[in-house]
Amino acid sequence: MTELVSPAYPGLGDRLAQIRSDIAEACRAADRKPESTTLIVVTKFHPASLVRELAALGVRDVGENRHQEAQDKAAELTDLDLNWHFIGQLQTKKARQAARYASAIHSIDRERLVDALAEGDRAIDAFVQVNMTDDPGRGGVAPAELERLAERVAAAPALRLRGVMAVAPLEEEPARAFARLADYSAQVRAIDPAATDISAGMTHDFAEAIAAGATHLRIGSAITGKRPEPR
């Protein structure tokens, strides 16, 4: 591969090209078209300058999981045509602020957050996060409460119910976990047939996620390189 980016971030273009190639291969193996997936490059702890380099390489979807960091980067990069995906746990009191820059929020897990986001004046793509573990302290709504929360999202004027999001538990085979997530996706589609998206799959398990129907892949350090220390 030919390096496609400035010397400030050596290897960035090659890593991005490799992940795109790997995604395409996983899609072919699953009898899917690569364009049926959206690659979200997670830039946690990396500076806005790296996001600018990614944009020069054709990246349009960027993921962040800390509100202040996401807000600052979005403000600095208003000249770029980017879709900001918020993928971390969002405090209810920060919801209105996040709604000003986020194109999509992947971590909706409680009714209070839905109500706060519903007060916004711009439409946001909404993913209901499902807790795939037995630990109630982990992010996501319990599967038993999924349908009720999805109905709440579907009724919120400022939100577009896009589907479900989850992180596969480390202690479970990814293919098995994502098969369960596909079942949860079917429950949400029964509420809103347009909510067909599944946000799942990271560096180590995106091939299994694609095989199970994932549409939005959240990949970070495999593209961006080692994360800097938190600021």
Backbone bond lengths (Angstrom), bond angles and torsions (degrees), N, CA, C in turn:
res aa  C-N    CA-C-N  psi(-1)  N-CA   C-N-CA  omega(-1)  CA-C   N-CA-C  phi
1 M - - - 1.459 - - 1.528 109.96 -
2 T 1.294 116.15 150.49 1.445 122.27 177.82 1.518 109.63 -97.93
3 E 1.322 116.74 129.86 1.456 120.61 179.76 1.521 110.22 -60.76
4 L 1.338 116.07 133.83 1.452 121.57 -170.99 1.511 113.95 -116.40
5 V 1.316 118.08 10.74 1.456 119.46 -171.97 1.521 110.50 -136.31
6 S 1.309 116.94 167.82 1.457 121.54 -176.27 1.524 110.86 -67.84
7 P 1.336 116.48 159.62 1.474 120.17 179.24 1.527 113.74 -61.37
8 A 1.308 117.65 -15.01 1.466 119.63 179.56 1.520 111.91 -61.82
9 Y 1.328 117.24 -28.69 1.472 121.70 -178.90 1.526 108.79 -132.62
10 P 1.316 117.39 72.23 1.468 120.20 -177.01 1.522 111.95 -60.93
11 G 1.317 114.80 135.21 1.462 120.29 177.89 1.509 115.23 88.12
12 L 1.319 117.79 -10.43 1.468 120.04 -175.39 1.528 111.71 -60.73
13 G 1.322 116.30 -49.05 1.456 119.49 -178.77 1.513 112.74 -62.67
14 D 1.326 116.87 -40.30 1.463 120.42 179.43 1.528 111.42 -65.75
15 R 1.335 116.57 -42.19 1.467 119.33 179.98 1.535 110.69 -64.85
16 L 1.327 116.49 -41.11 1.458 120.01 178.09 1.524 110.42 -62.39
17 A 1.335 116.36 -44.84 1.464 119.77 179.73 1.523 111.10 -62.57
18 Q 1.337 117.55 -38.11 1.458 120.72 -179.92 1.528 111.14 -65.97
19 I 1.329 116.85 -43.99 1.463 119.36 178.87 1.519 110.77 -64.13
20 R 1.319 117.70 -41.73 1.464 120.14 177.14 1.520 110.65 -59.71
21 S 1.324 116.76 -41.06 1.461 120.85 177.89 1.526 111.21 -64.80
22 D 1.329 116.50 -43.12 1.465 120.38 179.73 1.525 111.36 -64.62
23 I 1.327 116.85 -37.87 1.465 120.32 177.41 1.530 110.02 -64.34
24 A 1.312 116.25 -43.89 1.460 119.88 179.41 1.526 110.88 -61.00
25 E 1.333 116.90 -40.64 1.457 120.97 179.15 1.533 110.75 -65.42
26 A 1.336 116.94 -42.61 1.463 120.33 178.18 1.524 110.93 -63.69
27 C 1.312 117.08 -36.61 1.465 120.54 177.46 1.521 110.67 -65.80
28 R 1.320 117.27 -42.82 1.469 120.01 178.31 1.526 110.55 -61.60
29 A 1.334 116.27 -40.56 1.466 120.17 179.61 1.526 111.76 -64.48
30 A 1.335 116.26 -29.43 1.468 121.67 -179.67 1.531 111.88 -94.58
31 D 1.336 116.45 8.19 1.463 122.00 -178.37 1.529 111.12 58.11
32 R 1.314 114.65 43.63 1.460 121.29 177.73 1.518 109.46 -125.31
33 K 1.313 116.75 159.67 1.448 121.44 175.81 1.522 109.21 -88.84
34 P 1.334 117.85 138.76 1.471 120.07 179.71 1.523 112.95 -55.88
35 E 1.342 117.17 -32.86 1.463 119.56 -179.37 1.522 112.95 -70.67
36 S 1.334 117.74 -4.23 1.464 120.21 174.73 1.521 111.78 -80.19
37 T 1.326 116.56 -3.52 1.467 121.10 179.17 1.527 110.61 -118.14
38 T 1.316 115.11 151.54 1.462 122.59 174.55 1.519 108.40 -116.47
39 L 1.325 116.34 122.77 1.453 121.11 176.76 1.524 109.07 -87.39
40 I 1.319 116.12 118.23 1.464 122.34 174.39 1.522 107.46 -103.12
41 V 1.325 116.86 115.82 1.461 120.67 179.67 1.521 108.39 -87.11
42 V 1.325 116.22 117.53 1.457 121.81 -177.40 1.527 108.65 -86.11
43 T 1.326 116.71 120.43 1.473 121.61 -173.06 1.531 112.73 -112.43
44 K 1.291 116.32 27.75 1.471 122.73 179.68 1.524 111.92 -48.67
45 F 1.339 115.97 127.86 1.459 125.92 177.61 1.531 114.45 72.10
46 H 1.318 118.15 -9.36 1.458 120.48 178.57 1.524 109.94 -84.22
47 P 1.325 118.47 151.65 1.458 121.31 -177.97 1.521 112.93 -74.10
48 A 1.324 115.08 163.98 1.455 120.82 178.12 1.521 111.77 -60.26
49 S 1.324 116.77 -28.53 1.462 119.84 -179.88 1.522 111.95 -62.32
50 L 1.332 117.21 -33.37 1.460 119.56 176.88 1.520 110.48 -69.30
51 V 1.314 116.80 -39.43 1.469 120.09 177.02 1.524 109.99 -60.88
52 R 1.315 116.45 -38.96 1.467 120.51 178.46 1.534 110.32 -62.27
53 E 1.326 117.07 -40.81 1.461 120.40 177.25 1.525 110.80 -64.59
54 L 1.331 116.65 -40.55 1.465 119.82 177.55 1.522 111.03 -61.57
55 A 1.318 116.07 -41.28 1.468 119.86 178.57 1.523 110.76 -61.01
56 A 1.328 116.88 -37.37 1.461 120.65 177.90 1.524 111.60 -65.73
57 L 1.336 116.75 -22.49 1.458 122.38 177.55 1.523 112.62 -91.44
58 G 1.315 116.63 5.84 1.456 120.14 176.33 1.512 115.59 98.41
59 V 1.324 117.94 3.02 1.464 120.52 178.59 1.531 109.14 -74.05
60 R 1.322 116.31 131.82 1.463 121.07 178.03 1.523 112.64 -120.67
61 D 1.334 117.09 -15.55 1.463 121.05 -177.11 1.522 109.36 -115.16
62 V 1.338 115.34 117.77 1.459 122.27 -175.01 1.524 109.08 -122.30
63 G 1.321 116.73 136.12 1.456 121.37 -178.92 1.506 112.82 -112.04
64 E 1.322 116.52 139.27 1.460 123.25 176.27 1.524 108.81 -136.77
65 N 1.340 116.06 149.25 1.469 118.16 179.91 1.517 113.55 -122.78
66 R 1.340 117.51 8.83 1.463 120.54 173.29 1.527 107.48 -125.37
67 H 1.325 115.81 125.32 1.460 120.18 -172.26 1.521 113.03 -59.62
68 Q 1.330 117.95 -49.47 1.464 119.24 -175.13 1.521 111.15 -61.57
69 E 1.318 115.48 -41.79 1.463 119.99 179.15 1.519 111.07 -64.40
70 A 1.313 115.98 -44.20 1.464 120.14 179.51 1.523 111.13 -63.00
71 Q 1.314 115.83 -43.82 1.461 120.31 -178.53 1.530 110.94 -62.73
72 D 1.318 116.49 -42.84 1.461 120.24 -179.07 1.530 111.47 -65.81
73 K 1.326 116.56 -43.78 1.466 119.38 -179.65 1.525 111.13 -65.74
74 A 1.325 116.04 -43.18 1.465 119.26 179.62 1.521 111.04 -60.58
75 A 1.331 116.83 -39.34 1.466 120.69 179.36 1.524 111.24 -67.04
76 E 1.321 116.87 -35.97 1.467 121.01 -178.62 1.532 112.37 -74.98
77 L 1.320 116.41 -23.58 1.472 120.17 -172.32 1.524 112.56 -115.30
78 T 1.309 116.71 33.10 1.468 120.11 -177.74 1.526 112.86 -64.31
79 D 1.325 117.19 -17.14 1.462 119.83 179.93 1.522 112.66 -79.29
80 L 1.332 117.05 -8.78 1.455 120.67 -178.49 1.526 111.12 -99.26
81 D 1.312 115.31 150.07 1.465 121.44 178.69 1.527 108.50 -89.13
82 L 1.326 116.07 83.97 1.458 121.74 -175.15 1.519 111.38 -120.94
83 N 1.331 114.95 148.62 1.458 121.85 169.75 1.528 107.01 -105.79
84 W 1.335 115.79 117.18 1.462 120.30 -179.50 1.524 109.30 -92.70
85 H 1.334 115.32 122.81 1.466 122.19 179.57 1.522 108.12 -107.66
86 F 1.326 116.91 118.45 1.458 119.97 175.86 1.520 107.93 -89.55
87 I 1.347 116.53 120.79 1.460 120.24 -171.66 1.526 113.18 -119.13
88 G 1.334 118.07 -0.50 1.460 120.91 -179.03 1.510 112.32 -99.86
89 Q 1.318 115.98 179.70 1.461 120.18 177.94 1.525 109.00 -70.25
90 L 1.306 116.27 129.65 1.460 122.02 -174.53 1.518 110.14 -111.32
91 Q 1.329 115.94 124.41 1.457 120.19 176.54 1.526 109.19 -69.16
92 T 1.311 116.25 141.12 1.459 120.47 -179.20 1.523 111.24 -57.98
93 K 1.328 117.07 -38.63 1.464 120.20 -177.16 1.528 112.39 -69.47
94 K 1.336 117.25 -15.00 1.463 121.12 178.48 1.529 112.45 -100.08
95 A 1.317 116.83 0.29 1.459 120.70 -172.92 1.524 112.59 -61.16
96 R 1.327 117.73 -44.86 1.460 119.91 -178.38 1.522 111.44 -62.04
97 Q 1.343 116.21 -39.45 1.453 119.61 179.21 1.529 110.83 -66.27
98 A 1.323 116.85 -43.41 1.459 120.65 179.28 1.519 111.33 -62.56
99 A 1.311 116.25 -34.00 1.460 120.42 -179.02 1.524 112.92 -66.11
100 R 1.328 116.83 -16.08 1.462 119.91 -178.70 1.527 112.19 -79.10
101 Y 1.334 117.38 -26.45 1.470 119.01 -177.60 1.527 113.39 -117.35
102 A 1.318 118.44 -24.26 1.462 120.94 -173.52 1.521 111.69 -79.42
103 S 1.319 115.55 130.82 1.463 120.54 171.24 1.522 110.34 -79.76
104 A 1.343 114.75 -31.01 1.460 120.27 -178.20 1.517 109.56 -145.95
105 I 1.324 115.25 145.58 1.464 121.69 173.52 1.516 107.26 -122.46
106 H 1.330 115.71 120.79 1.463 121.60 -172.23 1.522 112.57 -97.79
107 S 1.309 118.32 -0.38 1.464 120.73 -169.08 1.529 112.88 -122.27
108 I 1.305 117.30 38.53 1.462 119.98 178.57 1.526 108.54 -77.49
109 D 1.336 115.69 118.78 1.462 119.14 -172.09 1.524 114.35 -136.55
110 R 1.347 117.13 6.90 1.470 118.29 179.86 1.524 109.32 -158.92
111 E 1.324 114.43 156.05 1.458 120.44 -174.68 1.527 111.73 -67.21
112 R 1.314 118.75 -35.67 1.465 120.69 179.93 1.522 110.92 -60.96
113 L 1.311 116.84 -36.94 1.461 120.30 178.38 1.527 110.41 -68.84
114 V 1.306 116.83 -40.00 1.473 120.35 176.22 1.520 110.09 -59.19
115 D 1.318 116.11 -46.20 1.469 120.14 -178.29 1.526 111.22 -62.46
116 A 1.328 117.04 -39.36 1.464 120.27 179.90 1.518 110.97 -67.76
117 L 1.316 117.57 -41.76 1.460 121.00 179.92 1.522 111.60 -71.12
118 A 1.310 116.77 -28.02 1.465 121.26 -178.61 1.517 111.98 -66.43
119 E 1.330 116.72 -15.22 1.458 120.17 -178.99 1.530 112.57 -84.24
120 G 1.318 117.37 -3.48 1.457 120.81 -177.91 1.519 112.39 -72.07
121 D 1.350 114.31 166.61 1.459 119.08 -177.81 1.522 112.26 -110.55
122 R 1.354 117.90 14.14 1.457 121.29 175.12 1.522 108.33 -137.90
123 A 1.313 115.62 147.40 1.460 120.68 -176.84 1.523 110.77 -73.78
124 I 1.325 116.26 137.71 1.461 122.44 -179.93 1.521 108.94 -126.71
125 D 1.336 116.09 136.54 1.453 120.48 173.63 1.524 108.62 -73.24
126 A 1.316 116.28 129.13 1.460 121.46 -172.62 1.528 111.27 -119.48
127 F 1.329 115.09 128.40 1.462 122.59 174.22 1.529 108.08 -114.20
128 V 1.299 117.06 131.52 1.458 121.20 176.19 1.525 108.26 -87.00
129 Q 1.326 116.12 120.10 1.457 120.08 -179.79 1.520 110.12 -82.95
130 V 1.326 115.40 131.63 1.458 121.87 -179.82 1.529 109.09 -106.62
131 N 1.320 116.39 131.93 1.462 121.59 175.08 1.527 108.29 -79.92
132 M 1.332 116.00 114.20 1.467 120.72 -176.78 1.526 112.40 -92.70
133 T 1.324 117.25 9.73 1.460 121.12 -178.92 1.525 109.89 -117.67
134 D 1.329 114.89 176.44 1.463 120.80 175.69 1.519 111.83 -92.05
135 D 1.321 116.66 3.16 1.459 121.58 -178.19 1.524 109.59 -92.68
136 P 1.334 118.16 109.72 1.467 120.40 -178.77 1.521 113.02 -65.73
137 G 1.334 117.45 -14.32 1.451 120.66 179.44 1.523 113.22 -80.32
138 R 1.315 117.22 -11.89 1.454 120.17 178.34 1.523 109.60 -77.70
139 G 1.316 116.70 156.67 1.460 120.62 -179.58 1.518 111.90 -66.08
140 G 1.314 115.60 146.48 1.452 120.57 176.28 1.513 112.93 116.69
141 V 1.303 114.76 155.79 1.452 121.07 177.37 1.525 109.24 -83.75
142 A 1.315 116.96 147.07 1.462 120.39 176.18 1.523 109.34 -65.04
143 P 1.322 118.41 141.47 1.469 120.32 -178.23 1.529 113.53 -51.90
144 A 1.319 117.13 -34.29 1.468 119.63 -179.26 1.521 112.21 -65.80
145 E 1.347 117.01 -22.50 1.461 121.25 -178.75 1.529 112.85 -101.86
146 L 1.324 116.33 2.68 1.464 120.55 -173.84 1.532 112.69 -60.06
147 E 1.306 116.83 -49.14 1.461 119.39 -174.33 1.525 111.19 -64.57
148 R 1.320 116.61 -40.14 1.469 118.86 -179.66 1.526 110.70 -63.79
149 L 1.339 116.90 -42.20 1.460 119.67 -179.99 1.528 110.59 -68.50
150 A 1.318 117.20 -39.30 1.463 120.01 178.49 1.526 111.18 -62.19
151 E 1.310 116.32 -39.01 1.469 119.88 176.98 1.522 110.86 -62.86
152 R 1.335 116.27 -37.39 1.469 120.61 179.16 1.540 109.97 -65.74
153 V 1.327 116.52 -42.12 1.466 120.53 177.75 1.520 110.55 -63.88
154 A 1.319 116.59 -45.43 1.465 120.99 -177.97 1.521 111.95 -60.34
155 A 1.329 117.05 -28.23 1.466 121.23 -178.19 1.527 112.83 -87.88
156 A 1.335 118.02 -8.12 1.465 121.43 -176.96 1.522 110.02 -82.69
157 P 1.337 118.65 121.32 1.468 121.12 -174.93 1.523 114.53 -59.43
158 A 1.330 117.79 -34.49 1.461 120.27 -175.43 1.525 113.32 -87.76
159 L 1.326 118.08 0.08 1.452 121.53 -177.62 1.526 111.15 -116.57
160 R 1.333 115.25 141.34 1.461 121.51 172.23 1.517 107.33 -110.17
161 L 1.317 117.52 112.55 1.456 121.16 -179.89 1.527 108.74 -68.47
162 R 1.332 116.48 112.08 1.461 120.61 -177.24 1.524 112.15 -97.92
163 G 1.350 117.25 -29.59 1.446 118.57 -178.16 1.509 111.80 154.82
164 V 1.341 116.06 -144.51 1.462 121.51 -175.00 1.523 110.89 -121.46
165 M 1.323 114.07 159.32 1.470 121.60 176.11 1.517 108.35 -136.34
166 A 1.333 116.36 147.91 1.463 120.07 175.04 1.514 110.22 -161.89
167 V 1.329 114.27 161.10 1.456 123.04 171.46 1.519 106.77 -113.03
168 A 1.316 117.37 127.14 1.461 120.19 179.94 1.525 110.10 -67.32
169 P 1.333 118.61 132.81 1.465 120.70 178.64 1.524 111.04 -61.51
170 L 1.317 117.07 141.77 1.458 121.45 -178.99 1.524 111.79 -63.17
171 E 1.327 115.89 -29.19 1.462 119.53 -175.08 1.530 112.84 -86.62
172 E 1.319 117.96 2.40 1.467 121.42 -177.41 1.519 110.08 -120.71
173 E 1.323 116.16 144.89 1.463 119.56 175.56 1.529 108.84 -58.98
174 P 1.347 118.32 129.88 1.462 120.02 -177.45 1.528 113.63 -55.86
175 A 1.317 117.49 -41.05 1.463 119.60 -178.15 1.525 111.13 -60.67
176 R 1.319 117.05 -40.20 1.463 120.83 179.59 1.528 110.62 -68.27
177 A 1.324 116.26 -42.31 1.464 119.97 179.64 1.520 111.20 -63.39
178 F 1.325 117.01 -43.81 1.457 119.48 -178.02 1.527 112.14 -72.10
179 A 1.330 117.40 -25.34 1.466 119.93 172.94 1.527 109.79 -65.19
180 R 1.339 116.28 -39.76 1.466 119.40 175.56 1.522 110.63 -64.25
181 L 1.330 115.84 -41.20 1.461 119.10 179.91 1.527 111.10 -63.14
182 A 1.325 117.22 -35.64 1.468 120.34 176.77 1.523 110.60 -61.55
183 D 1.331 116.83 -36.23 1.467 120.15 176.60 1.528 110.82 -66.36
184 Y 1.328 116.59 -40.41 1.465 119.77 177.19 1.532 110.63 -64.58
185 S 1.325 115.94 -37.17 1.463 120.22 177.04 1.523 110.75 -60.45
186 A 1.315 116.76 -39.62 1.461 120.73 179.17 1.531 110.71 -63.61
187 Q 1.332 116.94 -36.69 1.467 119.89 177.10 1.521 111.24 -62.20
188 V 1.334 116.28 -41.05 1.462 120.50 -179.30 1.533 110.69 -70.93
189 R 1.318 117.07 -36.62 1.472 119.79 177.63 1.519 111.62 -65.11
190 A 1.323 116.57 -26.80 1.465 119.30 176.67 1.524 110.67 -67.80
191 I 1.321 116.73 -25.87 1.467 121.76 177.25 1.517 110.51 -82.37
192 D 1.333 115.97 -43.89 1.464 121.85 178.79 1.524 107.73 -140.94
193 P 1.336 117.96 106.25 1.464 120.98 -176.88 1.527 113.69 -58.65
194 A 1.325 117.68 -19.57 1.461 120.63 179.73 1.524 112.43 -81.31
195 A 1.330 117.86 -10.13 1.472 121.64 -176.87 1.527 109.60 -85.57
196 T 1.323 115.95 67.77 1.463 121.68 -172.03 1.525 114.17 -95.39
197 D 1.317 118.24 -3.96 1.459 120.06 -172.12 1.528 112.34 -85.57
198 I 1.324 114.30 149.99 1.466 122.18 177.02 1.520 107.61 -132.09
199 S 1.321 116.40 115.78 1.461 122.27 177.64 1.526 107.76 -94.37
200 A 1.319 115.96 104.97 1.465 120.60 -175.19 1.520 108.81 -162.11
201 G 1.311 115.47 155.27 1.450 120.12 176.65 1.507 112.21 100.40
202 M 1.337 114.91 124.68 1.458 121.91 176.03 1.526 107.57 -126.39
203 T 1.312 117.31 -166.31 1.457 120.51 -172.75 1.525 112.88 -52.63
204 H 1.324 117.05 -44.80 1.458 120.84 -171.45 1.524 114.42 -86.44
205 D 1.339 117.88 -9.37 1.469 117.84 -174.40 1.530 113.86 -141.84
206 F 1.335 118.33 17.56 1.459 117.80 -174.56 1.532 112.29 -69.79
207 A 1.338 118.12 -26.28 1.466 119.22 178.43 1.529 110.31 -65.45
208 E 1.327 116.80 -43.42 1.472 120.22 177.25 1.520 110.77 -65.55
209 A 1.334 116.65 -37.05 1.467 119.91 178.49 1.521 110.93 -64.29
210 I 1.315 116.76 -42.78 1.467 120.75 178.25 1.524 110.41 -61.49
211 A 1.321 116.63 -42.41 1.473 120.32 179.30 1.516 111.76 -61.27
212 A 1.337 117.24 -28.20 1.467 121.59 -179.26 1.526 112.24 -93.07
213 G 1.338 117.97 2.16 1.462 119.96 174.80 1.513 116.02 106.57
214 A 1.335 118.69 9.23 1.463 120.15 -179.55 1.525 110.63 -59.34
215 T 1.325 114.96 140.20 1.462 121.03 178.91 1.522 112.46 -111.59
216 H 1.332 117.83 -23.56 1.457 122.56 -178.05 1.527 108.37 -125.41
217 L 1.335 116.26 117.84 1.451 122.82 -176.52 1.523 109.17 -107.19
218 R 1.319 117.51 132.07 1.467 122.35 -175.72 1.530 108.79 -110.16
219 I 1.326 116.80 100.53 1.463 121.43 -172.94 1.518 109.69 -124.08
220 G 1.330 115.50 128.32 1.451 120.74 -175.12 1.510 114.36 -113.60
221 S 1.343 117.30 -93.24 1.460 121.93 -167.34 1.523 113.59 -63.17
222 A 1.317 119.01 -23.88 1.465 119.99 176.36 1.521 110.98 -62.39
223 I 1.324 116.79 -21.21 1.461 122.23 176.97 1.517 110.90 -104.72
224 T 1.322 116.79 -49.49 1.468 120.88 -172.03 1.514 113.63 -80.73
225 G 1.331 117.34 -17.88 1.451 120.88 -174.22 1.525 110.75 88.60
226 K 1.299 115.89 -176.15 1.462 121.54 -177.44 1.525 110.64 -57.79
227 R 1.323 114.59 134.83 1.466 118.89 -179.74 1.534 111.04 -73.97
228 P 1.319 116.65 141.54 1.468 119.73 172.28 1.519 109.71 -66.59
229 E 1.306 116.64 164.74 1.461 120.23 174.47 1.518 109.75 -64.65
230 P 1.356 118.19 145.19 1.470 120.52 179.37 1.520 110.95 -56.24
231 R 1.336 114.76 141.30 1.463 119.32 178.13 1.508 110.59 -89.71
